């Protein structure tokens, strides 16, 4: 493509949890698909945010880009870290680099897609709390360039972090993200705008995808998206809406770390009466991530014992060894020596303590960076604590007066969770979707699910059609 030819403007919406089963409750997105094109989307294993988004933007499976989940065991640090934010963790050529190779000067705005910090995009907006020296955490966001921060907060208010995740997570955060995207389209006119809208993640995990609250959430999000979709149509932007995974019903959970501890394989250390996972000394431990768990085994001689221990745990369906990881594109040094897959109706907790009285204090907090695994119980206030709302109100009052506070409201009981994800879908109606406003977008694609590894190429060709070969 010649430098003088302007790219076709593109808006890419990551509508988390969008499935064929939910699309009938979203008339605006359904109309876009009916007038344009649609296909089921084959996702990656694990079907979780960071891994799927990295595949969309690099065209590689986790074995290539290295994002083997929403977090993993950083062997060089001896620590489990989830929800890191720096783009340097993602290997491979990014979508915007490939676009600039075709068209120097190609501009990109990223609004809340993950691994945004440090990425070579022109405009960046991503959640980033203020961590005060006295321990307080305040809602905020990171922007690039820095002046965009005050511009957005003056116009839209502070980024609603406590509506983005936690017991208060709701439509407010998606509305803010949509409004920020509209502002950037109007004032910066990027060639490519990436917009992440998380609303379907919340009630589908709280109540399950078949609950009326899930259908209501789909309708609410569709209504919230309408102004952005209308604006994109006025600007002549091609719209692509896709999802990373579908959320499916679950009725039980499994505790792989507790099983490993009872088998004498997992170690803890104790401080102030609280137990903390000790990955350095553990012979084996699991980093739970929804319906998959990376199981790190220090000594290969322990693999048979670890495999036997987890295979006997109710809720574990399969254990991937080196061949299994290779077959699923998960053979990367960051992966565990084994990868546990849950039964379709189960998910994995990160819990490793055997007595709730010895749980670490962060277990009762919304604390995504300190927990050595994913915790969907953070979407709930403890239903067994009659005073939980009073305590939350007291903590909020302390926060508003500038005092230190602890919002210890999260239950240690995992049973309220009713929806999860991470496995590859067994029913296409429960899998992710790819929608495009352009009717011919998928003409070259054969029938069947559209590969997640081909999304990068599709977006490039929609934005920057290859120059025809002049050779007859």
PLY file of the C-alpha trace (Angstrom):
ply
format ascii 1.0
element vertex 472
property float x
property float y
property float z
element edge 471
property int vertex1
property int vertex2
end_header
0.00 0.00 0.00
1.41 3.39 -0.93
2.15 5.95 1.75
-0.28 8.37 0.12
-3.27 6.05 0.45
-5.15 6.58 3.68
-5.88 3.46 5.75
-9.49 2.49 6.18
-10.43 3.45 9.78
-11.16 0.54 12.07
-12.82 0.07 15.47
-12.21 -3.25 17.24
-14.46 -4.03 20.19
-13.49 -6.78 22.61
-16.93 -7.65 23.97
-15.95 -10.06 26.73
-18.19 -13.12 26.98
-20.16 -12.49 23.77
-21.57 -15.77 22.41
-24.18 -16.87 19.85
-26.45 -17.66 22.80
-26.33 -14.05 24.02
-26.39 -12.25 20.67
-30.23 -12.43 20.28
-30.48 -10.25 23.40
-28.24 -7.59 21.82
-30.22 -6.09 18.92
-27.66 -3.44 17.99
-24.79 -5.90 17.65
-27.08 -8.43 16.01
-28.06 -5.84 13.39
-24.38 -5.15 12.73
-23.79 -8.87 12.16
-26.91 -9.27 9.99
-25.89 -6.40 7.73
-22.23 -7.46 7.76
-20.68 -10.83 8.49
-20.20 -13.17 11.40
-18.45 -16.40 12.31
-17.79 -18.48 15.39
-14.29 -17.77 16.68
-11.94 -20.53 17.78
-10.14 -19.34 20.87
-6.89 -20.44 22.50
-6.19 -22.55 25.55
-6.43 -21.10 28.12
-9.47 -19.15 26.99
-8.73 -16.19 29.24
-8.27 -12.48 28.62
-4.51 -12.00 28.50
-3.79 -15.11 26.42
-6.60 -14.50 23.91
-5.88 -10.79 23.43
-2.19 -11.50 22.91
-3.10 -14.01 20.21
-5.42 -11.53 18.49
-2.67 -8.91 18.39
0.29 -11.13 17.43
-1.27 -13.95 15.43
0.57 -16.49 17.59
-0.60 -19.08 20.13
0.62 -18.84 23.74
3.63 -21.00 22.83
4.73 -18.11 20.59
3.80 -14.93 22.45
4.44 -16.41 25.90
1.25 -15.26 27.63
0.20 -18.62 29.03
-2.62 -17.19 31.16
-3.60 -14.11 33.11
-0.53 -14.85 35.20
2.08 -17.49 35.86
5.02 -18.41 38.09
7.92 -16.10 37.32
10.70 -18.62 37.91
13.39 -15.94 37.79
11.64 -14.08 40.65
10.34 -17.05 42.62
6.90 -15.43 42.70
3.43 -15.89 41.23
2.26 -12.72 39.51
-1.07 -12.10 37.83
-2.37 -9.17 35.82
0.99 -7.60 35.02
0.62 -4.70 32.61
3.80 -4.21 30.60
3.68 -5.04 26.90
7.25 -6.35 26.94
5.84 -9.58 28.41
4.20 -10.27 25.03
6.58 -11.65 22.39
6.04 -11.37 18.66
5.21 -8.66 16.16
2.19 -6.65 17.30
-0.67 -5.66 15.01
0.36 -2.00 14.98
3.95 -2.84 14.08
2.75 -4.87 11.12
0.43 -2.04 10.09
3.22 0.53 10.25
5.42 -1.71 8.13
2.75 -1.46 5.44
1.88 2.17 6.12
4.35 4.33 8.07
2.57 6.71 10.41
-0.35 4.34 11.10
-1.98 5.49 14.37
-3.48 3.38 17.13
-5.54 4.09 20.25
-5.77 1.37 22.90
-8.55 1.78 25.45
-8.20 -0.89 28.12
-6.95 -3.86 26.14
-4.44 -5.60 28.39
-0.64 -5.27 28.39
-1.11 -1.66 27.33
1.71 -0.08 29.32
4.92 0.22 27.36
3.19 -0.63 24.08
4.12 1.49 21.09
0.59 2.81 20.55
-0.13 6.48 19.99
-2.81 6.82 22.67
-3.20 4.52 25.64
-5.76 4.31 28.43
-5.57 1.49 30.98
-6.69 0.98 34.61
-3.97 1.92 37.08
-4.82 2.69 40.74
-2.97 5.22 42.87
-1.07 3.28 45.54
-0.49 5.75 48.37
2.45 5.42 50.72
0.11 4.77 53.68
-1.45 1.76 51.94
-4.57 3.41 50.52
-5.61 2.48 46.98
-7.51 5.05 44.93
-9.16 4.64 41.52
-7.28 6.04 38.57
-5.91 5.20 35.13
-2.65 5.43 33.21
-2.59 7.28 29.91
-0.13 7.96 27.19
0.50 10.76 26.48
0.26 11.90 30.13
-1.85 14.96 29.35
-4.64 12.68 28.16
-5.22 11.67 31.80
-6.54 15.05 32.94
-8.39 15.53 29.69
-10.37 12.33 30.22
-10.93 12.70 33.95
-12.06 16.32 33.56
-14.56 15.19 30.95
-15.64 11.79 32.25
-14.65 11.75 35.92
-12.12 9.47 37.58
-11.79 6.03 36.05
-14.33 3.92 38.00
-11.94 1.23 39.19
-14.28 -0.25 41.79
-16.91 -0.70 39.07
-14.32 -2.39 36.83
-13.72 -5.30 39.24
-14.93 -6.37 42.67
-18.35 -6.64 44.34
-19.37 -3.30 42.77
-18.39 -4.26 39.21
-21.14 -3.17 36.83
-21.98 -1.24 33.67
-20.46 2.01 34.96
-16.93 0.95 33.98
-17.93 -0.10 30.46
-19.78 3.19 29.96
-16.63 5.11 30.97
-14.49 3.07 28.57
-16.98 3.57 25.74
-17.08 7.31 26.39
-13.28 7.50 26.43
-13.16 5.65 23.11
-15.70 8.04 21.58
-13.65 11.01 22.81
-10.50 9.66 21.18
-12.32 8.95 17.92
-13.57 12.53 17.87
-10.42 14.34 18.95
-7.58 12.10 17.64
-9.13 10.12 14.80
-6.85 7.09 15.13
-6.59 4.71 12.20
-7.23 1.84 14.62
-9.12 2.05 17.92
-9.11 -0.91 20.32
-11.87 -0.86 22.94
-12.35 -3.43 25.73
-15.80 -3.67 27.34
-15.95 -6.06 30.33
-19.60 -5.88 31.43
-20.62 -9.44 30.48
-17.85 -10.83 32.67
-19.62 -9.91 35.88
-23.15 -11.27 36.19
-22.32 -14.24 33.98
-19.77 -15.35 36.58
-21.99 -14.35 39.50
-25.21 -15.98 38.31
-24.30 -18.13 35.30
-24.89 -17.50 31.60
-28.43 -18.94 31.67
-29.69 -16.64 34.43
-32.04 -13.74 33.57
-29.38 -11.38 34.96
-27.02 -12.53 32.20
-29.54 -11.72 29.48
-30.22 -8.36 31.13
-26.48 -7.62 31.19
-26.26 -8.37 27.47
-29.12 -5.99 26.71
-27.64 -3.28 28.93
-24.27 -3.48 27.25
-25.83 -3.43 23.79
-27.65 -0.21 24.67
-24.45 1.32 26.04
-22.56 0.42 22.86
-25.12 2.01 20.52
-23.70 5.59 20.60
-20.19 4.29 19.82
-21.49 2.10 16.99
-23.49 5.03 15.59
-20.43 7.26 15.73
-18.31 4.66 13.95
-20.94 4.39 11.21
-20.99 8.17 10.73
-17.20 8.19 10.47
-17.20 5.35 7.95
-15.29 3.04 10.28
-15.33 -0.67 9.81
-16.37 -2.26 13.13
-15.10 -5.62 14.30
-16.61 -7.03 17.49
-15.11 -10.17 18.94
-14.92 -12.05 22.20
-12.14 -13.92 23.94
-14.26 -16.73 25.36
-17.75 -17.75 26.34
-18.73 -18.19 29.98
-20.38 -21.52 30.75
-22.31 -22.75 33.80
-20.41 -24.27 36.71
-21.79 -25.95 39.81
-18.64 -27.02 41.67
-15.05 -26.06 42.30
-11.83 -27.92 43.03
-8.89 -26.98 45.25
-5.74 -28.30 43.54
-3.38 -26.54 45.95
-5.08 -28.04 48.98
-4.74 -31.49 47.41
-1.04 -30.87 46.77
-0.56 -29.63 50.32
-2.25 -32.66 51.85
0.05 -34.80 49.74
3.07 -33.07 51.27
4.04 -31.33 48.03
3.07 -27.71 48.75
4.79 -25.62 51.42
3.65 -22.49 53.25
5.37 -20.06 55.56
3.62 -18.35 58.46
3.66 -14.71 59.51
1.44 -13.18 62.19
-0.63 -16.35 62.25
-1.34 -16.19 58.49
-0.14 -18.73 55.94
1.48 -17.73 52.66
2.30 -19.95 49.70
6.04 -20.64 49.56
6.76 -21.41 45.90
10.54 -21.56 46.41
10.37 -24.56 48.70
7.23 -26.25 47.39
7.78 -29.41 45.42
4.60 -28.62 43.49
1.90 -25.95 43.44
-0.79 -24.74 41.05
-1.48 -21.30 39.62
-5.26 -21.48 39.21
-6.76 -19.45 36.38
-10.50 -20.05 36.01
-10.83 -23.57 34.52
-7.13 -24.24 33.96
-4.20 -24.41 36.34
-0.50 -24.36 35.59
1.11 -26.90 37.92
4.77 -26.19 38.64
6.81 -29.19 39.73
10.37 -28.50 40.96
11.77 -32.02 40.62
10.77 -34.19 37.61
10.93 -37.20 39.94
7.79 -35.86 41.64
5.74 -35.75 38.43
4.13 -39.20 38.91
3.05 -38.29 42.45
1.71 -34.90 41.38
-0.13 -36.43 38.44
-1.70 -39.11 40.63
-2.68 -36.58 43.33
-4.47 -34.28 40.91
-5.98 -37.01 38.74
-7.81 -38.27 41.83
-9.21 -34.82 42.68
-12.92 -34.45 41.79
-13.35 -31.66 39.25
-10.10 -32.35 37.39
-10.80 -33.64 33.88
-7.37 -33.85 32.24
-3.70 -33.20 32.88
-1.61 -32.01 29.94
1.98 -33.21 29.86
4.61 -31.98 27.39
2.86 -33.63 24.44
-0.51 -32.29 25.56
0.82 -28.77 25.96
2.41 -28.94 22.52
-0.85 -30.10 20.96
-2.66 -27.09 22.47
-0.01 -24.46 21.74
0.98 -24.15 25.41
4.52 -25.51 25.23
6.32 -22.46 26.59
8.85 -22.20 29.44
6.36 -20.09 31.44
3.85 -22.96 31.49
3.70 -25.40 34.35
5.24 -28.84 34.02
1.62 -29.99 33.94
-1.51 -28.08 32.98
-4.72 -29.16 34.71
-8.03 -28.78 32.88
-11.24 -28.68 34.90
-14.33 -30.69 34.17
-16.79 -28.59 32.13
-18.96 -27.89 35.19
-16.05 -27.09 37.52
-13.39 -24.43 38.09
-10.22 -24.15 40.18
-9.64 -22.04 43.29
-6.20 -20.78 44.29
-6.83 -21.66 48.00
-3.90 -23.41 49.67
-4.70 -23.01 53.40
-6.54 -25.78 55.23
-8.05 -23.63 57.98
-9.82 -20.34 57.15
-8.53 -18.89 60.41
-5.04 -19.06 58.91
-5.90 -17.55 55.54
-3.84 -14.47 54.63
-5.60 -11.15 55.12
-5.53 -10.44 51.38
-7.81 -13.43 50.81
-10.77 -11.36 52.08
-9.83 -8.36 49.91
-10.16 -7.47 46.26
-6.44 -7.97 45.73
-5.70 -9.23 42.24
-1.93 -8.68 42.45
-1.20 -10.46 45.73
-3.25 -13.61 45.31
-1.32 -16.47 43.66
-4.25 -17.28 41.40
-7.53 -15.95 40.09
-10.35 -15.37 42.61
-13.88 -14.86 41.21
-15.18 -14.68 44.79
-14.02 -11.05 44.59
-17.25 -10.38 42.70
-19.22 -11.04 45.91
-19.64 -9.67 49.38
-19.43 -12.45 51.93
-22.98 -13.87 52.15
-22.19 -15.53 55.49
-21.22 -12.27 57.20
-24.33 -10.44 58.48
-22.32 -7.29 59.12
-20.43 -7.22 55.82
-22.28 -4.23 54.39
-21.93 -2.27 57.62
-18.21 -2.98 57.64
-17.96 -1.96 53.99
-19.77 1.30 54.72
-17.44 2.01 57.66
-14.40 1.35 55.48
-15.80 3.61 52.78
-16.35 6.40 55.31
-12.73 6.09 56.44
-11.59 6.19 52.83
-13.54 9.38 52.14
-11.93 11.10 55.11
-8.46 10.12 53.92
-7.87 7.50 56.61
-6.45 4.06 56.01
-9.09 1.38 55.57
-9.48 -2.31 54.82
-12.37 -3.45 52.66
-12.40 -7.06 53.93
-15.67 -8.22 52.35
-14.71 -11.10 50.03
-15.96 -14.56 51.07
-13.62 -17.49 51.56
-16.41 -19.75 50.28
-16.14 -20.30 46.53
-19.60 -21.84 46.10
-21.50 -18.70 44.96
-19.68 -18.66 41.59
-22.00 -19.88 38.82
-20.08 -19.21 35.61
-16.50 -19.72 34.45
-14.30 -20.06 31.38
-10.85 -21.11 30.28
-11.60 -24.38 28.48
-12.18 -24.70 24.77
-15.94 -24.67 24.07
-17.72 -27.96 23.47
-20.80 -26.24 21.99
-20.35 -23.45 19.39
-23.28 -21.58 20.97
-21.14 -21.17 24.10
-18.01 -20.12 22.26
-16.70 -16.70 21.24
-17.88 -14.78 18.18
-16.41 -12.64 15.44
-18.67 -9.95 13.93
-17.82 -7.40 11.25
-19.80 -4.54 9.77
-18.38 -5.30 6.31
-20.40 -7.97 4.45
-17.41 -9.33 2.52
-15.02 -9.47 5.48
-15.06 -13.24 5.84
-15.63 -14.22 2.20
-12.16 -15.73 1.88
-12.60 -17.79 5.04
-13.89 -21.36 4.73
-16.82 -22.50 6.80
-16.19 -23.32 10.43
-14.74 -21.33 13.32
-12.45 -18.45 12.43
-9.01 -19.08 13.99
-7.94 -16.69 16.74
-4.46 -16.77 15.21
-5.90 -15.25 11.99
-7.51 -12.22 13.64
-4.36 -10.11 13.26
-4.22 -10.81 9.51
-7.95 -10.07 9.11
-7.62 -6.70 10.87
-4.60 -5.79 8.75
-6.43 -6.60 5.55
-9.56 -4.70 6.62
-7.53 -1.60 7.45
-4.84 -1.84 4.79
-5.89 -3.96 1.81
-2.85 -5.45 0.08
-1.77 -3.61 -3.04
-2.74 -5.59 -6.14
0.17 -7.18 -7.95
0.63 -5.18 -11.20
2.29 -8.18 -12.83
-0.17 -9.87 -15.20
0 1
1 2
2 3
3 4
4 5
5 6
6 7
7 8
8 9
9 10
10 11
11 12
12 13
13 14
14 15
15 16
16 17
17 18
18 19
19 20
20 21
21 22
22 23
23 24
24 25
25 26
26 27
27 28
28 29
29 30
30 31
31 32
32 33
33 34
34 35
35 36
36 37
37 38
38 39
39 40
40 41
41 42
42 43
43 44
44 45
45 46
46 47
47 48
48 49
49 50
50 51
51 52
52 53
53 54
54 55
55 56
56 57
57 58
58 59
59 60
60 61
61 62
62 63
63 64
64 65
65 66
66 67
67 68
68 69
69 70
70 71
71 72
72 73
73 74
74 75
75 76
76 77
77 78
78 79
79 80
80 81
81 82
82 83
83 84
84 85
85 86
86 87
87 88
88 89
89 90
90 91
91 92
92 93
93 94
94 95
95 96
96 97
97 98
98 99
99 100
100 101
101 102
102 103
103 104
104 105
105 106
106 107
107 108
108 109
109 110
110 111
111 112
112 113
113 114
114 115
115 116
116 117
117 118
118 119
119 120
120 121
121 122
122 123
123 124
124 125
125 126
126 127
127 128
128 129
129 130
130 131
131 132
132 133
133 134
134 135
135 136
136 137
137 138
138 139
139 140
140 141
141 142
142 143
143 144
144 145
145 146
146 147
147 148
148 149
149 150
150 151
151 152
152 153
153 154
154 155
155 156
156 157
157 158
158 159
159 160
160 161
161 162
162 163
163 164
164 165
165 166
166 167
167 168
168 169
169 170
170 171
171 172
172 173
173 174
174 175
175 176
176 177
177 178
178 179
179 180
180 181
181 182
182 183
183 184
184 185
185 186
186 187
187 188
188 189
189 190
190 191
191 192
192 193
193 194
194 195
195 196
196 197
197 198
198 199
199 200
200 201
201 202
202 203
203 204
204 205
205 206
206 207
207 208
208 209
209 210
210 211
211 212
212 213
213 214
214 215
215 216
216 217
217 218
218 219
219 220
220 221
221 222
222 223
223 224
224 225
225 226
226 227
227 228
228 229
229 230
230 231
231 232
232 233
233 234
234 235
235 236
236 237
237 238
238 239
239 240
240 241
241 242
242 243
243 244
244 245
245 246
246 247
247 248
248 249
249 250
250 251
251 252
252 253
253 254
254 255
255 256
256 257
257 258
258 259
259 260
260 261
261 262
262 263
263 264
264 265
265 266
266 267
267 268
268 269
269 270
270 271
271 272
272 273
273 274
274 275
275 276
276 277
277 278
278 279
279 280
280 281
281 282
282 283
283 284
284 285
285 286
286 287
287 288
288 289
289 290
290 291
291 292
292 293
293 294
294 295
295 296
296 297
297 298
298 299
299 300
300 301
301 302
302 303
303 304
304 305
305 306
306 307
307 308
308 309
309 310
310 311
311 312
312 313
313 314
314 315
315 316
316 317
317 318
318 319
319 320
320 321
321 322
322 323
323 324
324 325
325 326
326 327
327 328
328 329
329 330
330 331
331 332
332 333
333 334
334 335
335 336
336 337
337 338
338 339
339 340
340 341
341 342
342 343
343 344
344 345
345 346
346 347
347 348
348 349
349 350
350 351
351 352
352 353
353 354
354 355
355 356
356 357
357 358
358 359
359 360
360 361
361 362
362 363
363 364
364 365
365 366
366 367
367 368
368 369
369 370
370 371
371 372
372 373
373 374
374 375
375 376
376 377
377 378
378 379
379 380
380 381
381 382
382 383
383 384
384 385
385 386
386 387
387 388
388 389
389 390
390 391
391 392
392 393
393 394
394 395
395 396
396 397
397 398
398 399
399 400
400 401
401 402
402 403
403 404
404 405
405 406
406 407
407 408
408 409
409 410
410 411
411 412
412 413
413 414
414 415
415 416
416 417
417 418
418 419
419 420
420 421
421 422
422 423
423 424
424 425
425 426
426 427
427 428
428 429
429 430
430 431
431 432
432 433
433 434
434 435
435 436
436 437
437 438
438 439
439 440
440 441
441 442
442 443
443 444
444 445
445 446
446 447
447 448
448 449
449 450
450 451
451 452
452 453
453 454
454 455
455 456
456 457
457 458
458 459
459 460
460 461
461 462
462 463
463 464
464 465
465 466
466 467
467 468
468 469
469 470
470 471
